[in-house]
């Protein structure tokens, strides 16, 4: 799946590109092809340009993604079936913007009604409307069954209007009771069927009909009933709260504040031992567990439903130890959901044997940040061989409470594989590792990169607390320099060296082809050589590169948000040269691209590697030759020096420009003061003359200091 390109903010986008592009056809279509065009339309006001309202492709793109775009189309396009169908695919009500001819087209109208029932309203009176409204199945199954289509019942013939099977879906989707024929308004069985599918119809009944228990019952137990309907129905028929289905509906959808009052009624006592009713009631309010029968209070399903962040501790106190031993998922759920303030009280109500016999329980406790308890300290350190399963608890301890990781013991903390996994959870655990691990460069980078991975947003890790954590056993500044050297090596390799190794097409002129012909043998050969050379040179790639960058970012400044674990796709993002053919840049220079330096060594020391499609034999670079050619000759070091020289030249140019501007400003001020003195002398007004200092000498001295300095 192709990643969607992120656009710059609207203000930046408008500054970078001329306004005329807003009306360019290709630019407009490019916007329309984006999957997020509907959101961009609202955010950036990407209305249809008037000059493109007659462009069929543009209008179809707009109509298929932005509602009401059809009204911006020209008269020719609103009469085009393809454009109108594209608009209708977004919503049937778009039919109102189509031409009169297409509003009378049966196929177009049927498609619009299939999307929204009220679209039939925009079909003008005539043969098409008469034909459609006379079709019983079309009206019942398509128009009246869609939201908002109920009122289209009024357009039907009187014979079909009196059909109860047609009238019921209309009442379910917007038709009012006052609009139906009188004999249906007094038909109790018909009204019950109507209220079953739309309980709000109960409010439209007369007071006499609302007092009918059958209608009130149907209104309460209807699937879409509301507390307002419940209150009105029980107000007319209060004895209904003795019926099981009514009580169950009140527990599922009624007013929570009235549930306790309802269940405390003497008539509700039989329902306190009803599992379905009490589960529904307790799921709405956990405090209702106290009203349940003694049998249900020990029912695991009921107990689990009653556990909430505020009630976990109180619920756990009421459950017997035998029930907890038989159903360890109960204390586990309590630990997972309990609020932080009451978490420390839970272990006193949990049998000690559960902590060692049911592993999810200590895992849930550790994930909530709890300290290591004596009850499960014996299972904290696994016995070799170490597996993913038996290392789960120690790794969770490192992730959520690294300060207690010392309890894992020297054997586990001295295991390299475990330490690497632990550092991905929390880099601070390196302070508890053996000395040989604390001095290891790779582990130090891993620790720094994941130093603040579990720090809250309000307590960000900074360079200062990194020194507090790691300063006792590592030189942070020295580590930073090593990381910078590694990153410079990667940058030099990619930007200066790989420019000279490119894959060219046969149509490319020789002057633009790679200056290293042995490496210019096709995609497979080029990729193989690039990877091998990078490996031999020790260039960081992939996950290693991601860790180095993440560590450097943390060391240089406090991050704005906690870092996630390094991504494994850094190889694809940061080293596109390895995975896709690259054209040789027109100005690819630099001495790494010169054959007189690398050509002989590479040709002489590359043994055969294989053959590509129609290619000469592929050669694998011998390790000694590559090291001699690239490391021994100091190639990368010279490249770094060359790039440093280029940066220095840029700074010199900026400094010269600044000095020239400063001189010009000083000369203008001198001229201005001379004119003022002459004017004052002419008017014989003595003033204090301010002599400007000639800055030329100072500027020359500043330039000399800069040229003589290192940077």
KEVOTOR-222195 format. One line per field, with one value per residue (C-alpha): residue number from 1; residue in one letter; x, y, z. Coordinates in steps of 0.02 Angstrom, whole numbers, plus 50000, padded with zeros to 5 digits. Example, Ala and Ser with C-alpha at 12.3 -4.5 7.8 and 13.67 -1.06 7.14 Angstrom:
2
num: c(1/2) $
residu: c(A/S) $
c1: c(50615/50684) $
c2: c(49775/49947) $
c3: c(50390/50357) $
This chain:
711
num: c(1/2/3/4/5/6/7/8/9/10/11/12/13/14/15/16/17/18/19/20/21/22/23/24/25/26/27/28/29/30/31/32/33/34/35/36/37/38/39/40/41/42/43/44/45/46/47/48/49/50/51/52/53/54/55/56/57/58/59/60/61/62/63/64/65/66/67/68/69/70/71/72/73/74/75/76/77/78/79/80/81/82/83/84/85/86/87/88/89/90/91/92/93/94/95/96/97/98/99/100/101/102/103/104/105/106/107/108/109/110/111/112/113/114/115/116/117/118/119/120/121/122/123/124/125/126/127/128/129/130/131/132/133/134/135/136/137/138/139/140/141/142/143/144/145/146/147/148/149/150/151/152/153/154/155/156/157/158/159/160/161/162/163/164/165/166/167/168/169/170/171/172/173/174/175/176/177/178/179/180/181/182/183/184/185/186/187/188/189/190/191/192/193/194/195/196/197/198/199/200/201/202/203/204/205/206/207/208/209/210/211/212/213/214/215/216/217/218/219/220/221/222/223/224/225/226/227/228/229/230/231/232/233/234/235/236/237/238/239/240/241/242/243/244/245/246/247/248/249/250/251/252/253/254/255/256/257/258/259/260/261/262/263/264/265/266/267/268/269/270/271/272/273/274/275/276/277/278/279/280/281/282/283/284/285/286/287/288/289/290/291/292/293/294/295/296/297/298/299/300/301/302/303/304/305/306/307/308/309/310/311/312/313/314/315/316/317/318/319/320/321/322/323/324/325/326/327/328/329/330/331/332/333/334/335/336/337/338/339/340/341/342/343/344/345/346/347/348/349/350/351/352/353/354/355/356/357/358/359/360/361/362/363/364/365/366/367/368/369/370/371/372/373/374/375/376/377/378/379/380/381/382/383/384/385/386/387/388/389/390/391/392/393/394/395/396/397/398/399/400/401/402/403/404/405/406/407/408/409/410/411/412/413/414/415/416/417/418/419/420/421/422/423/424/425/426/427/428/429/430/431/432/433/434/435/436/437/438/439/440/441/442/443/444/445/446/447/448/449/450/451/452/453/454/455/456/457/458/459/460/461/462/463/464/465/466/467/468/469/470/471/472/473/474/475/476/477/478/479/480/481/482/483/484/485/486/487/488/489/490/491/492/493/494/495/496/497/498/499/500/501/502/503/504/505/506/507/508/509/510/511/512/513/514/515/516/517/518/519/520/521/522/523/524/525/526/527/528/529/530/531/532/533/534/535/536/537/538/539/540/541/542/543/544/545/546/547/548/549/550/551/552/553/554/555/556/557/558/559/560/561/562/563/564/565/566/567/568/569/570/571/572/573/574/575/576/577/578/579/580/581/582/583/584/585/586/587/588/589/590/591/592/593/594/595/596/597/598/599/600/601/602/603/604/605/606/607/608/609/610/611/612/613/614/615/616/617/618/619/620/621/622/623/624/625/626/627/628/629/630/631/632/633/634/635/636/637/638/639/640/641/642/643/644/645/646/647/648/649/650/651/652/653/654/655/656/657/658/659/660/661/662/663/664/665/666/667/668/669/670/671/672/673/674/675/676/677/678/679/680/681/682/683/684/685/686/687/688/689/690/691/692/693/694/695/696/697/698/699/700/701/702/703/704/705/706/707/708/709/710/711) $
residu: c(X/X/X/X/X/X/X/X/X/X/X/X/X/X/X/X/X/X/X/X/X/X/X/X/X/X/X/X/X/X/X/X/X/X/X/X/X/X/X/X/X/X/X/X/X/X/X/X/X/X/X/X/X/X/X/X/X/X/X/X/X/X/X/X/X/X/X/X/X/X/X/X/X/X/X/X/X/X/X/X/X/X/X/X/X/X/X/X/X/X/X/X/X/X/X/X/X/X/X/X/X/X/X/X/X/X/X/X/X/X/X/X/X/X/X/X/X/X/X/X/X/X/X/X/X/X/X/X/X/X/X/X/X/X/X/X/X/X/X/X/X/X/X/X/X/X/X/X/X/X/X/X/X/X/X/X/X/X/X/X/X/X/X/X/X/X/X/X/X/X/X/X/X/X/X/X/X/X/X/X/X/X/X/X/X/X/X/X/X/X/X/X/X/X/X/X/X/X/X/X/X/X/X/X/X/X/X/X/X/X/X/X/X/X/X/X/X/X/X/X/X/X/X/X/X/X/X/X/X/X/X/X/X/X/X/X/X/X/X/X/X/X/X/X/X/X/X/X/X/X/X/X/X/X/X/X/X/X/X/X/X/X/X/X/X/X/X/X/X/X/X/X/X/X/X/X/X/X/X/X/X/X/X/X/X/X/X/X/X/X/X/X/X/X/X/X/X/X/X/X/X/X/X/X/X/X/X/X/X/X/X/X/X/X/X/X/X/X/X/X/X/X/X/X/X/X/X/X/X/X/X/X/X/X/X/X/X/X/X/X/X/X/X/X/X/X/X/X/X/X/X/X/X/X/X/X/X/X/X/X/X/X/X/X/X/X/X/X/X/X/X/X/X/X/X/X/X/X/X/X/X/X/X/X/X/X/X/X/X/X/X/X/X/X/X/X/X/X/X/X/X/X/X/X/X/X/X/X/X/X/X/X/X/X/X/X/X/X/X/X/X/X/X/X/X/X/X/X/X/X/X/X/X/X/X/X/X/X/X/X/X/X/X/X/X/X/X/X/X/X/X/X/X/X/X/X/X/X/X/X/X/X/X/X/X/X/X/X/X/X/X/X/X/X/X/X/X/X/X/X/X/X/X/X/X/X/X/X/X/X/X/X/X/X/X/X/X/X/X/X/X/X/X/X/X/X/X/X/X/X/X/X/X/X/X/X/X/X/X/X/X/X/X/X/X/X/X/X/X/X/X/X/X/X/X/X/X/X/X/X/X/X/X/X/X/X/X/X/X/X/X/X/X/X/X/X/X/X/X/X/X/X/X/X/X/X/X/X/X/X/X/X/X/X/X/X/X/X/X/X/X/X/X/X/X/X/X/X/X/X/X/X/X/X/X/X/X/X/X/X/X/X/X/X/X/X/X/X/X/X/X/X/X/X/X/X/X/X/X/X/X/X/X/X/X/X/X/X/X/X/X/X/X/X/X/X/X/X/X/X/X/X/X/X/X/X/X/X/X/X/X/X/X/X/X/X/X/X/X/X/X/X/X/X/X/X/X/X/X/X/X/X/X/X/X/X/X/X/X/X/X/X/X/X/X/X/X/X/X/X/X/X/X/X/X/X/X/X/X/X/X/X/X/X/X/X/X/X/X/X/X) $
c1: c(50000/50076/50101/50003/50116/50093/50060/50136/50019/49901/49997/50165/50091/50022/50189/50287/50175/50098/49912/49892/49924/49762/49671/49786/49691/49828/49852/49664/49655/49805/49713/49556/49650/49706/49611/49598/49529/49362/49454/49571/49420/49354/49521/49595/49434/49472/49313/49285/49375/49251/49363/49350/49163/49141/49281/49200/49347/49369/49183/49167/49313/49232/49056/49116/49200/49124/48936/48839/48979/48856/48777/48944/48945/48897/48727/48803/48877/48723/48637/48777/48722/48900/48929/48759/48785/48954/48867/48725/48852/48896/48715/48544/48494/48619/48479/48408/48555/48536/48449/48261/48287/48390/48274/48142/48258/48193/48365/48443/48298/48301/48487/48462/48319/48427/48545/48416/48229/48185/48272/48104/48045/48157/48079/47951/47769/47746/47755/47917/47855/47687/47772/47887/47756/47641/47775/47732/47893/48003/47917/47913/48087/48186/48107/48012/48143/48281/48309/48203/48100/47946/47865/47869/47718/47616/47660/47585/47412/47275/47258/47440/47432/47304/47422/47486/47645/47685/47635/47743/47915/47853/47812/47982/48074/47994/47807/47701/47547/47441/47466/47402/47221/47102/47060/47244/47255/47129/47194/47284/47369/47436/47497/47589/47682/47724/47787/47896/48000/47988/47953/47943/47772/47706/47726/47612/47468/47320/47311/47180/47290/47445/47349/47335/47451/47488/47547/47644/47728/47782/47851/47959/48028/48061/48244/48257/48162/48231/48216/48090/47978/47997/47946/47794/47736/47758/47667/47514/47536/47638/47599/47707/47864/47813/47841/48009/48031/47989/48113/48248/48220/48229/48393/48468/48408/48324/48380/48524/48471/48304/48370/48409/48238/48157/48253/48214/48028/47948/47882/48062/48128/48108/48215/48363/48403/48381/48555/48511/48424/48559/48700/48612/48585/48760/48840/48751/48798/48920/48846/48691/48792/48743/48560/48594/48545/48678/48689/48727/48852/48965/48931/49094/49003/48917/49076/49177/49045/49041/49229/49264/49407/49313/49235/49375/49441/49269/49210/49365/49339/49166/49225/49277/49451/49379/49296/49457/49557/49432/49421/49590/49529/49430/49580/49673/49534/49530/49717/49699/49555/49582/49618/49796/49749/49676/49797/49912/49769/49727/49864/49794/49633/49716/49776/49967/49958/49875/50028/50135/50006/49922/50054/49935/49906/50087/50100/49949/50022/50191/50108/50018/50186/50174/50328/50392/50295/50367/50224/50293/50477/50521/50456/50529/50697/50675/50791/50891/50860/50781/50627/50509/50379/50485/50568/50402/50388/50568/50551/50386/50470/50607/50479/50364/50476/50659/50716/50673/50762/50909/50804/50829/51002/51175/51150/51003/51070/51234/51148/51182/51022/50914/51003/50973/50787/50779/50862/50728/50602/50697/50876/50905/50923/51101/51151/51115/51213/51389/51539/51576/51403/51407/51565/51499/51469/51321/51232/51267/51186/51038/51019/51026/50905/50777/50816/50650/50538/50428/50441/50277/50247/50248/50419/50526/50702/50837/51024/51046/50957/51044/51206/51131/51082/51233/51369/51438/51497/51507/51576/51421/51517/51637/51490/51408/51565/51573/51391/51421/51569/51462/51324/51451/51518/51344/51311/51477/51450/51277/51300/51479/51519/51355/51337/51478/51394/51236/51136/51112/50999/51071/51008/51117/51268/51439/51475/51332/51371/51459/51647/51663/51619/51642/51501/51389/51327/51141/51024/51072/51259/51249/51144/51259/51415/51336/51288/51455/51554/51445/51470/51658/51671/51567/51435/51283/51123/50947/50909/51084/51064/50895/50966/51112/50998/50878/51019/51095/50927/50907/51084/51074/50911/50763/50635/50456/50379/50434/50524/50454/50564/50672/50588/50651/50617/50753/50847/50712/50687/50866/50956/50851/51012/51019/50844/50803/50901/50977/51020/51193/51180/51232/51361/51420/51596/51714/51869/51782/51704/51872/51927/52110/52095/51977/51965/52125/52100/51919/51951/52099/52024/51841/51818/51665/51498/51375/51283/51133/51015/51127/51262/51446/51503/51465/51616/51621/51745/51883/51885/52069/52048/51900/51984/52143/52048/51932/52006/52190/52194/52095/51957/51815/51923/51970/51787/51743/51880/51820/51643/51706/51804/51647/51548/51689/51687/51500/51525/51663/51547/51412/51538/51600/51422/51388/51545/51501/51328/51405/51525/51386/51281/51428/51460/51276/51278/51438/51361/51204/51304/51407/51250/51178/51338/51338/51155/51185/51334/51231/51098/51230/51159/51300/51272/51373/51459/51463/51607/51575/51711/51777/51738/51849/51997/51888/51806/51972/52034/51877/51899/52080/52033/51902/52020/52154/52033/51991/51805) $
c2: c(50000/50164/50291/50452/50603/50729/50904/51059/51173/51279/51441/51363/51280/51445/51530/51395/51381/51520/51549/51514/51329/51325/51332/51214/51061/50935/51006/51001/50820/50774/50842/50746/50581/50589/50477/50622/50745/50762/50824/50936/51012/51077/51124/51213/51274/51182/51235/51193/51325/51414/51387/51197/51181/51118/50988/50817/50727/50861/50869/50680/50677/50813/50739/50567/50635/50802/50821/50955/50974/50938/51109/51186/51094/51173/51146/51021/50914/50910/50830/50700/50530/50481/50640/50627/50444/50487/50615/50495/50364/50484/50517/50499/50677/50738/50704/50877/50958/50854/50916/50896/50764/50653/50683/50595/50453/50294/50215/50370/50394/50212/50222/50381/50305/50153/50274/50387/50360/50545/50560/50515/50687/50764/50663/50786/50733/50637/50464/50415/50458/50375/50218/50208/50249/50116/49982/49906/49808/49953/50072/49949/49875/50021/50191/50171/50059/50190/50325/50477/50384/50361/50523/50461/50356/50512/50503/50329/50286/50273/50087/50055/50179/50066/49916/49886/49801/49960/50074/49990/50029/50206/50231/50160/50288/50455/50449/50521/50434/50587/50559/50379/50331/50346/50161/50120/50244/50142/49970/49908/49760/49869/50001/49869/49812/49993/50033/49876/49950/50133/50164/50352/50326/50295/50479/50522/50418/50494/50486/50350/50240/50274/50199/50035/49910/49816/49973/50035/49865/49865/50040/49990/49827/49897/49889/50078/50129/50273/50325/50458/50327/50217/50356/50402/50221/50179/50339/50274/50090/50078/49893/49847/49852/49682/49597/49517/49581/49758/49750/49679/49821/49949/49874/49875/50046/50135/50277/50219/50331/50240/50062/50044/50114/49990/49838/49881/49868/49714/49664/49655/49531/49381/49471/49487/49304/49320/49307/49398/49543/49567/49559/49696/49801/49779/49820/49989/50018/49906/49959/49855/49698/49725/49695/49529/49367/49271/49145/49276/49365/49213/49193/49228/49312/49434/49471/49507/49627/49719/49756/49935/50055/50129/49968/49839/49845/49842/49701/49596/49612/49534/49381/49227/49151/48989/49081/49174/49011/48930/49083/49175/49284/49383/49453/49476/49586/49681/49717/49772/49893/49954/50139/50184/50246/50078/49964/49940/49867/49725/49598/49583/49511/49390/49217/49200/49038/49125/49236/49085/48968/49093/49189/49321/49387/49443/49503/49616/49678/49719/49808/49921/49974/49871/49822/49643/49551/49414/49304/49289/49336/49152/49141/49307/49237/49094/48947/48916/48888/49058/49064/49201/49135/49125/49293/49384/49426/49493/49598/49672/49715/49808/49900/49956/49962/49957/50014/49840/49749/49717/49574/49480/49427/49433/49280/49351/49530/49458/49373/49473/49422/49466/49632/49683/49643/49734/49890/49903/49912/50039/50095/50141/49958/49966/50044/49875/49774/49704/49816/49733/49776/49954/49988/49911/50044/49955/49931/50110/50173/50058/50122/50305/50279/50200/50304/50398/50271/50251/50429/50524/50670/50790/50725/50720/50650/50780/50780/50822/50670/50561/50613/50574/50401/50350/50474/50360/50227/50309/50468/50542/50673/50543/50431/50577/50605/50421/50424/50581/50498/50348/50459/50561/50399/50351/50524/50528/50354/50394/50572/50570/50390/50319/50464/50385/50214/50232/50124/50202/50162/50123/50291/50387/50470/50407/50572/50541/50360/50295/50323/50152/50035/49875/49929/49981/49808/49816/49819/49656/49685/49864/49818/49676/49784/49926/49812/49724/49886/49960/49805/49805/49990/49973/50096/50093/50038/49985/49962/50015/50179/50210/50183/50301/50439/50414/50419/50575/50664/50628/50681/50845/50909/50857/50773/50833/50661/50488/50389/50226/50077/50100/50051/49907/49993/50124/50028/50066/50248/50303/50200/50212/50196/50012/49965/50063/50103/50276/50387/50463/50647/50766/50848/50692/50739/50693/50590/50428/50427/50433/50268/50308/50289/50141/50060/49953/49891/49843/49759/49658/49596/49557/49369/49311/49324/49258/49319/49434/49435/49468/49540/49496/49398/49487/49506/49503/49625/49541/49605/49653/49750/49849/49888/49940/50044/50132/50125/50108/50255/50364/50393/50427/50540/50643/50653/50718/50847/50899/50923/51020/51132/51161/51210/51327/51410/51438/51521/51630/51686/51731/51826/51925/51968/52025/52133/52215/52258/52329/52438/52504/52548/52640/52739/52790/52849/52950/53034/53074/53155/53258/53326/53371/53462/53562/53610/53664/53770/53855/53901/53946/53827/53747/53566/53428/53340/53151/53074/52899/52771/52701/52518/52461/52420/52328/52227/52181/52124/52020/51939/51897/51817/51713/51655/51607/51512/51329/51359) $
c3: c(50000/49945/50084/50058/50036/50176/50114/50195/50293/50191/50223/50177/50024/49959/49986/49895/49742/49637/49652/49466/49500/49598/49431/49338/49277/49318/49493/49527/49468/49575/49727/49678/49665/49846/49966/50090/49962/50054/50210/50109/50021/50187/50263/50112/50027/49866/49778/49595/49489/49377/49227/49251/49284/49105/49119/49132/49213/49346/49386/49397/49519/49626/49619/49673/49831/49882/49914/49817/49689/49549/49572/49519/49352/49189/49107/48987/49126/49238/49088/49071/49145/49193/49293/49379/49421/49497/49608/49654/49708/49848/49899/49821/49862/49732/49607/49647/49554/49396/49239/49221/49087/49203/49351/49245/49194/49281/49295/49372/49493/49550/49586/49684/49786/49827/49916/49999/50000/49992/49822/49745/49796/49662/49523/49450/49431/49271/49194/49283/49457/49425/49364/49516/49648/49574/49598/49768/49790/49738/49858/50004/49987/49916/49950/50113/50195/50178/50310/50272/50142/50249/50192/50012/50061/50026/49841/49820/49757/49889/49857/49904/50048/50135/50127/50306/50242/50147/50289/50423/50344/50310/50495/50540/50432/50461/50427/50567/50640/50605/50417/50409/50371/50522/50532/50565/50709/50811/50763/50920/50836/50695/50818/50919/50764/50721/50896/50898/50758/50812/50997/50972/50892/51068/51106/50958/51026/51113/51304/51291/51183/51290/51438/51345/51431/51270/51182/51334/51352/51170/51188/51338/51269/51094/51048/51021/51178/51282/51465/51413/51332/51487/51603/51499/51479/51664/51708/51618/51665/51828/51855/51706/51816/51883/51716/51681/51502/51558/51703/51589/51463/51603/51664/51489/51427/51571/51682/51791/51935/51946/51936/52122/52166/52046/52112/52293/52262/52341/52170/52105/52236/52118/51990/52110/52078/51890/51811/51649/51737/51869/51740/51642/51798/51870/51701/51714/51897/51992/52160/52120/52160/52341/52292/52206/52289/52388/52247/52116/52226/52205/52020/51923/51778/51894/51993/51835/51771/51937/51935/51881/51922/52069/52133/52109/52287/52371/52258/52291/52479/52464/52367/52464/52447/52379/52236/52199/52195/52077/51966/51964/51820/51950/52048/51883/51815/51979/51965/51784/51816/51994/52014/52062/52235/52290/52197/52347/52450/52331/52377/52553/52479/52356/52413/52404/52306/52158/52127/52082/52007/51889/51791/51715/51892/51929/51748/51773/51938/51860/51712/51833/51903/52062/52162/52166/52301/52410/52351/52174/52191/52180/52000/51945/51888/51763/51747/51587/51446/51425/51315/51262/51384/51541/51504/51491/51675/51695/51537/51597/51761/51667/51562/51702/51856/51807/51981/52046/51906/52023/52095/51932/51988/51911/51803/51707/51700/51635/51488/51329/51239/51388/51414/51233/51248/51415/51346/51214/51359/51462/51429/51611/51656/51588/51754/51835/51707/51731/51696/51528/51466/51532/51431/51270/51136/51054/51220/51270/51110/51138/51316/51267/51122/51239/51392/51396/51312/51467/51534/51546/51430/51577/51635/51479/51481/51455/51430/51614/51685/51556/51640/51809/51752/51650/51701/51837/51714/51541/51466/51386/51286/51217/51171/51082/50978/50931/50877/50775/50690/50644/50574/50476/50403/50342/50272/50181/50112/50045/49983/49921/49876/49812/49691/49593/49586/49485/49367/49198/49053/48882/48820/48942/48861/48920/49006/49127/49164/49319/49329/49412/49266/49366/49481/49337/49287/49319/49466/49549/49535/49596/49746/49794/49783/49881/50024/50029/50025/50162/50267/50245/50285/50443/50382/50499/50414/50458/50642/50693/50599/50678/50853/50820/50759/50903/51030/50951/50954/51140/51179/51084/51158/51262/51146/51135/51156/51214/51081/51022/50989/50833/50673/50571/50406/50425/50292/50167/50220/50242/50112/49956/49856/49905/49852/49694/49535/49539/49393/49397/49446/49310/49421/49511/49561/49699/49686/49736/49563/49472/49393/49409/49598/49619/49449/49452/49629/49602/49433/49498/49661/49620/49594/49492/49582/49451/49299/49276/49129/48982/49094/49104/49258/49422/49534/49724/49800/49900/50079/50073/49912/49976/50141/50049/49922/50043/50217/50185/50065/50184/50057/50177/50284/50133/50084/50255/50244/50072/50133/50284/50164/50060/50215/50266/50096/50113/50282/50208/50069/50194/50299/50149/50103/50280/50280/50115/50178/50338/50238/50127/50279/50359/50199/50189/50369/50339/50187/50286/50428/50305/50225/50395/50445/50284/50308/50488/50439/50304/50433/50562/50693/50790/50829/50906/50764/50779/50682/50625/50650/50490/50508/50365/50478/50603/50466/50389/50559/50585/50415/50452/50618/50533/50395/50519/50632/50619/50580) $
